[in-house]
């Protein structure tokens, strides 16, 4: 019985160490990756007095329009 508990403890310790090391490795890689932050797009909504806002373009939209307009 004691031999089985020793083996179970050794297995649990080795498995826990492997999971911890792999999680730390993956976490370090994903943290160091250069992910771009998502940009929030403005939503058009009417003003308090009922007049609508004018539509403005973001720099990304302006670049996309310029690229689409050139053959």
Short mmCIF file of the C-alpha atoms (twelve columns), coordinates in Angstrom:
data_MODEL
# 
_entry.id   MODEL 
# 
loop_
_atom_site.group_PDB 
_atom_site.id 
_atom_site.type_symbol 
_atom_site.label_atom_id 
_atom_site.label_alt_id 
_atom_site.label_comp_id 
_atom_site.label_asym_id 
_atom_site.label_seq_id 
_atom_site.Cartn_x 
_atom_site.Cartn_y 
_atom_site.Cartn_z 
_atom_site.pdbx_PDB_model_num 
ATOM 1  C CA . UNK A 1  0.000   0.000  0.000   1 
ATOM 2  C CA . UNK A 2  2.774   2.418  0.901   1 
ATOM 3  C CA . UNK A 3  4.586   1.704  -2.378  1 
ATOM 4  C CA . UNK A 4  1.449   2.638  -4.338  1 
ATOM 5  C CA . UNK A 5  1.072   5.914  -2.453  1 
ATOM 6  C CA . UNK A 6  4.731   6.758  -3.067  1 
ATOM 7  C CA . UNK A 7  4.274   6.107  -6.785  1 
ATOM 8  C CA . UNK A 8  1.069   8.153  -6.841  1 
ATOM 9  C CA . UNK A 9  2.830   11.025 -5.060  1 
ATOM 10 C CA . UNK A 10 5.794   10.881 -7.447  1 
ATOM 11 C CA . UNK A 11 3.444   10.833 -10.448 1 
ATOM 12 C CA . UNK A 12 1.420   13.755 -9.083  1 
ATOM 13 C CA . UNK A 13 4.562   15.792 -8.381  1 
ATOM 14 C CA . UNK A 14 6.027   15.104 -11.838 1 
ATOM 15 C CA . UNK A 15 2.725   15.884 -13.562 1 
ATOM 16 C CA . UNK A 16 2.272   19.087 -11.573 1 
ATOM 17 C CA . UNK A 17 5.816   20.202 -12.387 1 
ATOM 18 C CA . UNK A 18 5.333   19.459 -16.100 1 
ATOM 19 C CA . UNK A 19 2.042   21.363 -16.232 1 
ATOM 20 C CA . UNK A 20 3.512   24.330 -14.352 1 
ATOM 21 C CA . UNK A 21 6.596   24.527 -16.573 1 
ATOM 22 C CA . UNK A 22 4.609   24.219 -19.790 1 
ATOM 23 C CA . UNK A 23 2.098   26.852 -18.631 1 
ATOM 24 C CA . UNK A 24 4.885   29.244 -17.707 1 
ATOM 25 C CA . UNK A 25 6.575   28.653 -21.066 1 
ATOM 26 C CA . UNK A 26 3.405   29.206 -23.077 1 
ATOM 27 C CA . UNK A 27 2.478   32.228 -20.967 1 
ATOM 28 C CA . UNK A 28 5.897   33.794 -21.553 1 
ATOM 29 C CA . UNK A 29 5.647   33.273 -25.317 1 
ATOM 30 C CA . UNK A 30 2.130   34.684 -25.562 1 
ATOM 31 C CA . UNK A 31 2.992   37.650 -23.345 1 
ATOM 32 C CA . UNK A 32 6.010   38.498 -25.486 1 
ATOM 33 C CA . UNK A 33 4.094   38.193 -28.760 1 
ATOM 34 C CA . UNK A 34 3.299   41.437 -30.519 1 
ATOM 35 C CA . UNK A 35 -0.482  41.418 -30.587 1 
ATOM 36 C CA . UNK A 36 -2.138  44.597 -31.758 1 
ATOM 37 C CA . UNK A 37 -4.762  46.007 -29.467 1 
ATOM 38 C CA . UNK A 38 -8.193  46.032 -31.086 1 
ATOM 39 C CA . UNK A 39 -9.446  49.453 -32.038 1 
ATOM 40 C CA . UNK A 40 -12.895 50.556 -30.993 1 
ATOM 41 C CA . UNK A 41 -15.007 51.925 -33.799 1 
ATOM 42 C CA . UNK A 42 -17.259 54.863 -33.000 1 
ATOM 43 C CA . UNK A 43 -20.956 54.101 -33.258 1 
ATOM 44 C CA . UNK A 44 -23.176 56.766 -34.771 1 
ATOM 45 C CA . UNK A 45 -25.931 57.924 -32.456 1 
ATOM 46 C CA . UNK A 46 -28.192 60.962 -32.433 1 
ATOM 47 C CA . UNK A 47 -27.305 63.948 -30.297 1 
ATOM 48 C CA . UNK A 48 -29.478 64.950 -27.348 1 
ATOM 49 C CA . UNK A 49 -31.256 67.581 -29.443 1 
ATOM 50 C CA . UNK A 50 -32.150 65.028 -32.134 1 
ATOM 51 C CA . UNK A 51 -29.662 66.076 -34.826 1 
ATOM 52 C CA . UNK A 52 -27.439 63.246 -36.048 1 
ATOM 53 C CA . UNK A 53 -23.678 63.323 -35.773 1 
ATOM 54 C CA . UNK A 54 -21.638 63.772 -38.915 1 
ATOM 55 C CA . UNK A 55 -19.853 60.665 -40.086 1 
ATOM 56 C CA . UNK A 56 -16.103 60.777 -39.561 1 
ATOM 57 C CA . UNK A 57 -13.572 58.289 -40.817 1 
ATOM 58 C CA . UNK A 58 -10.776 56.785 -38.811 1 
ATOM 59 C CA . UNK A 59 -7.230  56.760 -40.223 1 
ATOM 60 C CA . UNK A 60 -7.607  53.035 -40.955 1 
ATOM 61 C CA . UNK A 61 -10.787 53.659 -42.933 1 
ATOM 62 C CA . UNK A 62 -9.143  56.505 -44.842 1 
ATOM 63 C CA . UNK A 63 -6.201  54.283 -45.796 1 
ATOM 64 C CA . UNK A 64 -8.537  51.488 -46.888 1 
ATOM 65 C CA . UNK A 65 -10.517 53.928 -49.036 1 
ATOM 66 C CA . UNK A 66 -7.329  55.269 -50.616 1 
ATOM 67 C CA . UNK A 67 -6.105  51.748 -51.413 1 
ATOM 68 C CA . UNK A 68 -9.469  50.703 -52.824 1 
ATOM 69 C CA . UNK A 69 -9.645  53.789 -55.031 1 
ATOM 70 C CA . UNK A 70 -6.309  53.160 -56.779 1 
ATOM 71 C CA . UNK A 71 -6.250  50.463 -59.497 1 
# 
